[in-house]
Amino acid sequence: MCKFLLPIIAVFSFVGCKASLGPVTVAPQLYEIDGAQSPRLSAGLASASRVRGTLEESGADEVAAMIDPYKDQLTAKMNRVLAQVATPLKKGAPESNLGNWMADIMYAAAQEYYPGKQIAFAVTNIGGLRVGEIGTGPLLVSEVYELMPFDNELVLLELNGAEVEEFLNHVANAGGWPVSEQLAVRRTGGKLGVTVNGQSLNPEEIYYVATIDYVADGGSDAAMLKGKIQLPSGQFLREVLVDFAGRSVGPIDVRSTGDRMRL
């Protein structure tokens, strides 16, 4: 009987696969886990549906009945409202309010998960943001999963100032990535200027940088980070976003002023 439950596990884990979950989402999509479901869920749910039909045809109604509670649980989870979005969150480079929102949450989470460390700033690769815009209105769990569908863990990197500068030169050459408000990067006359909390980088000083394991392992051509000291948090970034978005005390209203990345 256990083999019949494998598709159910697949339904719950489909949002963790390392692939895009679909096109840009502007307005919230309510998921109906039965009948005419969203195309973003159809691949995972079709498997469970086929198995359910097979079980019913074979007379295994008691096993098919076991599937229904999982359907209801997934529907409730994905359609939960986390907060209200007052200003559309749009992806862009070198800076955007969607990227600012994500990076600031990463920074806040790192402060909570690593209480003994002084966090310098947070950064993530722009390619990891899988939607172009989150529209105004209720922010659903499903939208966060579409934004960040990968099993990327929030980690802390230990870097000296020279290593931070090398990494940020890569970020600047890539057109800019989302960074938290503690960091300011300016390119003037071909030269890059970097400040952390208003202070210029010290090549000898140690900086703790919050990012995702994909980037820390050298992803998005960040080969200079390979082999650097990494402190895991045990938390997937999408779950961090769900958690901290759910803590919002008012509507999400994030601006992009260009103060973080001027390239």
C-alpha positions, 0 to 999 in steps of 0.5 A, a space after each residue: 500500500 505504501 507505493 500508492 502514497 508516493 504520488 502524494 509525497 510528490 504533490 507536497 514536494 513539487 514546489 521544491 523541484 529545481 525548475 520554474 513553476 510557470 509564467 509571471 504572476 501579477 494577481 494572486 492565483 487561488 489553487 483548486 486542488 481538484 478539477 480545473 486546477 492551476 497549470 502551475 500545479 497540474 503536473 504534480 497533481 495529475 500524478 496523484 489524480 491518475 493514481 486515485 482513478 486507478 485505485 478507484 477502478 481497481 476497487 481500492 476505495 479505502 486507499 483512494 480515500 486516503 488521498 483526499 485529506 492531503 488535497 485539502 491540506 495542500 489547498 489550505 496551505 497554498 491559499 493562505 493569506 500572508 499579508 497585503 501588498 500595497 505597492 506592486 513588487 517588481 523585479 528589476 536591475 540593478 535595483 528593484 523593490 521586489 529584490 529589496 523586499 527579499 534581501 531585507 527579509 534575508 537580512 532580518 532572518 540572518 540576524 535572528 538565526 545567527 544571534 552571535 554574528 554581526 551581519 554585514 548585509 544580505 544578497 541573492 542572485 536575481 535569476 533566483 527570482 522566478 516571477 517578474 511582479 507580485 501585484 497589489 492585494 493579498 499575498 498568498 503562500 502560493 505566490 511566494 512559492 512561485 517567486 522562490 520555488 527552489 530548495 535554496 537554504 539561507 546561509 551565512 558566508 564568512 568573507 574578508 573585505 577583499 573577498 567581498 569586493 571581488 564578489 561585488 565586482 562580479 555582482 556589478 558586472 552581472 548588472 546588479 543583484 538584490 541586496 539589503 539596505 546595509 550595502 551601497 555599491 557605486 560605480 564611478 568612472 569604471 571604479 567600484 565603491 562599496 560601503 557597508 553601513 556607511 563605512 568603506 570596506 576594510 580589506 582585512 576585516 571579516 564580514 558575515 554575508 547572508 545569501 543562499 547556498 546556491 550562490 555560496 557554492 559558486 552558482 551564478 558564476 560566483 566561483 570566487 565564493 567556492 570553499 569559503 566558510 559557510 554557516 548553514 541555517 537549516 531554513 529554505 529561503 521560500 519558507 523564510 519569506 513565508 514566515 517573515 511576510 506573515 509577520 508583517 504588521 501592515 501592508 507591504 509598501 517597499 520602494 526602490 530609490 537606487 541607493 543600493 546599486 548605482 551602476 
